[in-house]
Each structure stands twice: as C-alpha cells, then as structure tokens.
Amino acid sequence: MTQSIGSELDLAAGITPIAAGMDLDEAMDKAGRLLYLAIKSAGTRILSDSAAVPLPTVKILLAEDDELTAKLLVYRLTREPGFDVTHSSDGLDALAVAENEQIDLAILDINMPGIDGFDLLSRLREIPRYADLPVAMLTALGSERDVVRGLELGANDYIVKPFSPTEVIARVRRLLRRSQHAH
C-alpha cells in the first residue's frame, strides 16, 4: 500500500515600493514589518499595506528612569506594529502598572528610584500570571555578577547600555516569539 503525502505551500511576503528619497534601509525596514504582519496574520498572505491586517496589541512595560533612554525606546517600540508601551520612571510605579494592567513583556532598568530593577523582577515573578512573562533587563550594569544575578532572578535577556534600538527591537520580537511558542 502506498501513501501519498500531500504538500502544502505557505507563502508570506512583505512588499513595499521604494519612494523617491527613501533609502534602502528604510525600505527594508518597512518591508520587514509587512512580512512580520503577513506571518502573524496566519495563512498564506502577501501584504503591501500594513493596515490590511490588524495585529493583536502587545502591551510592553518599560521601567526606565533615564528620560532620554525612555523617550528613544518608547518612540522606537511604538513604531512597531501592534506594540503599546507604558513607561514608568520609578520601580514602584512600574510594579503598580503590572499589578493593575495586563502586560505581555517588560523591559527593566536596574538603577531606578522606588525599587531597583532586580527587586521589581523578583516581585513580578511572585505574581502568578507573570511567572513566564518575557523580561529583558536593560542597564548600564554589565559586570558578570550583575548579568548572572538578573538571569538567576528570572530575566530572559540582559542588554547592556549603550545599546542599539534596532537590536532591542529584535530581542523583543525574539522574546515574544519564544513566549508564544511556549503557550
């Protein structure tokens, strides 16, 4: 008896025209966002307009006391389709946000007023719904001891300042993909 295995081809593409004055990096970024939307929309899709597929909103908590760093990250993160960012400049305020709202990912600085990022991470992990919350530490503290402490407390990633905003976006996407596959 012979069994034939049907083959199915899934196709996802992001296509964007290169407008006058648009540099190649900008066009690639736009096409990349459209590809991300096409993949997230499930099924075979080719997108050329990001408004075509509404994405579920990903609620990101950014706990960062440095105003310039916070503004940069909020700006870059909110440019990503489906990302909604709540910023807190104080560890206790960030904890209150997490307790009163549902967050999907947290980016935590360590040196903050109120409680520091390590303590905030520990307290988040004590909340049952955040036991598996994707958390990235984003800090100037880059010693081996600090990195190990953050990871042992349950951080999923550890990013040392100075950082590349593009790299942070890539790490956030990676954390969200891992989180979605785990559930």
For each residue, the residues with C-beta under 8 A, 3 or more apart:
1:
2:
3:
4:
5:
6:
7:
8:
9: 44
10: 43 44
11: 44 45 46
12: 35 38 39 44 45 46
13: 34 35 38 45 46 47
14: 30 31 32 33 34 35 36 37 38 47 48
15: 31 34 46 47 48
16: 27 30 31 34 48
17:
18: 22 24 27
19: 22
20:
21:
22: 18 19 26 27
23: 26 27
24: 18 27 28
25: 28 29
26: 22 23 29 30
27: 16 18 22 23 24 30 31
28: 24 25 31 32
29: 25 26 32 33
30: 14 16 26 27 33 34
31: 14 15 16 27 28 34 35
32: 14 28 29 35 36
33: 14 29 30 36 37 50 80 81
34: 13 14 15 16 30 31 37 38 47 48 49 50
35: 12 13 14 31 32 38 39 47
36: 14 32 33 39 40 81 173
37: 14 33 34 40 41 47 50 52 53 55 81
38: 12 13 14 34 35 41 45 46 47 53
39: 12 35 36
40: 36 37 53 55 82
41: 37 38 45 47 53 55
42:
43: 10
44: 9 10 11 12
45: 11 12 13 38 41 53
46: 11 12 13 15 38
47: 13 14 15 34 35 37 38 41 50 52 53
48: 14 15 16 34 52
49: 34 52
50: 33 34 37 47 53 81
51:
52: 37 47 48 49
53: 37 38 40 41 45 47 50
54:
55: 37 40 41 81 82
56: 82
57: 82 83 84
58: 82 83 84 104 105 176
59: 84 86 101 102 103 104 105
60: 77 83 84 85 86 103 104 105 106 107 172
61: 85 86 88 94 97 98 103 105 106 107
62: 70 73 74 77 85 86 87 88 106 107
63: 88 89 90 91 94 106 107 108 109 112 117 120
64: 69 70 73 87 88 89 107 108 109 112 138
65: 70 89 90 109 111 112 113
66: 69 70 109
67: 70 71 89
68: 71 72
69: 64 66 72 73 109 138 161
70: 62 64 65 66 67 73 74 87 89
71: 67 68 74 75
72: 68 69 75 76 165
73: 62 64 69 70 76 77 85 107 138 165 168
74: 62 70 71 77 78 85 87
75: 71 72 78 79
76: 72 73 79 80 165 166 168 169
77: 60 62 73 74 80 83 85 168 169 172
78: 74 75 83 84 85
79: 75 76 83
80: 33 76 77 83 169 172
81: 33 36 37 50 55
82: 40 55 56 57 58
83: 57 58 60 77 78 79 80 172
84: 57 58 59 60 78
85: 60 61 62 73 74 77 78
86: 59 60 61 62 97 101 103
87: 62 64 70 74
88: 61 62 63 64 91 93 94 96 97
89: 63 64 65 67 70 93 112 113
90: 63 65 93 94 112 113 114
91: 63 88 94 95 112 113 114 115 116 117 119 120
92: 95 96 114 115
93: 88 89 90 96 97 114
94: 61 63 88 90 91 97 98 106 108 112 114 120
95: 91 92 98 99 114 115 120 123 124
96: 88 92 93 99 100
97: 61 86 88 93 94 100 101 103
98: 61 94 95 101 103 106 124 127 130
99: 95 96 127
100: 96 97
101: 59 86 97 98
102: 59 129
103: 59 60 61 86 97 98 106 130 133
104: 58 59 60 133 134 176 179
105: 58 59 60 61 133 134 135 136 172 175 176 179
106: 60 61 62 63 94 98 103 124 133 134 135 136
107: 60 61 62 63 64 73 135 136 137 138 168 172
108: 63 64 94 117 120 121 135 136 137 138 139 155
109: 63 64 65 66 69 112 117 137 138 139
110: 116 117 118 137 139 140 141 146 150
111: 65 116 117 139 140 141
112: 63 64 65 89 90 91 94 109 115 116 117 120
113: 65 89 90 91
114: 90 91 92 93 94 95
115: 91 92 95 112 119 120 123
116: 91 110 111 112 119 120
117: 63 91 108 109 110 111 112 120 121 137 139 150
118: 110 121 122 149 150 153
119: 91 115 116 122 123
120: 63 91 94 95 108 112 115 116 117 123 124
121: 108 117 118 124 125 135 137 150 153 154 155
122: 118 119 125 126 153 154
123: 95 115 119 120 126 127
124: 95 98 106 120 121 127 130 133 135
125: 121 122 130 131 133 153 154
126: 122 123
127: 98 99 123 124 130 131
128: 131
129: 102 133
130: 98 103 124 125 127 133
131: 125 127 128
132: 179 182
133: 103 104 105 106 124 125 129 130
134: 104 105 106 156 157 175 176 178 179
135: 105 106 107 108 121 124 154 155 156 157
136: 105 106 107 108 155 156 157 158 159 168 171 172 175
137: 107 108 109 110 117 121 150 155 157 158 159
138: 64 69 73 107 108 109 159 161 163 168
139: 108 109 110 111 117 142 146 150 158 159 160 161
140: 110 111 160 161
141: 110 111 146 160
142: 139 146 147 160 161
143: 146 147
144: 147 148
145: 148 149
146: 110 139 141 142 143 149 150
147: 142 143 144 150 151 158 160
148: 144 145 151 152
149: 118 145 146 152 153
150: 110 117 118 121 137 139 146 147 153 155 158
151: 147 148 154 155 158
152: 148 149
153: 118 121 122 125 149 150
154: 121 122 125 135 151
155: 108 121 135 136 137 150 151 158
156: 134 135 136 175 178
157: 134 135 136 137 171 174 175
158: 136 137 139 147 150 151 155
159: 136 137 138 139 163 167 168 171
160: 139 140 141 142 147 163
161: 69 138 139 140 142
162:
163: 138 159 160 167 168
164: 167 168
165: 72 73 76 168 169
166: 76 169 170
167: 159 163 164 170 171
168: 73 76 77 107 136 138 159 163 164 165 171 172
169: 76 77 80 165 166 172 173
170: 166 167 173 174
171: 136 157 159 167 168 174 175
172: 60 77 80 83 105 107 136 168 169 175 176
173: 36 169 170 176 177
174: 157 170 171 177 178
175: 105 134 136 156 157 171 172 178 179
176: 58 104 105 134 172 173 179 180
177: 173 174 180 181
178: 134 156 174 175 181 182
179: 104 105 132 134 175 176 182 183
180: 176 177 183
181: 177 178
182: 132 178 179
183: 179 180
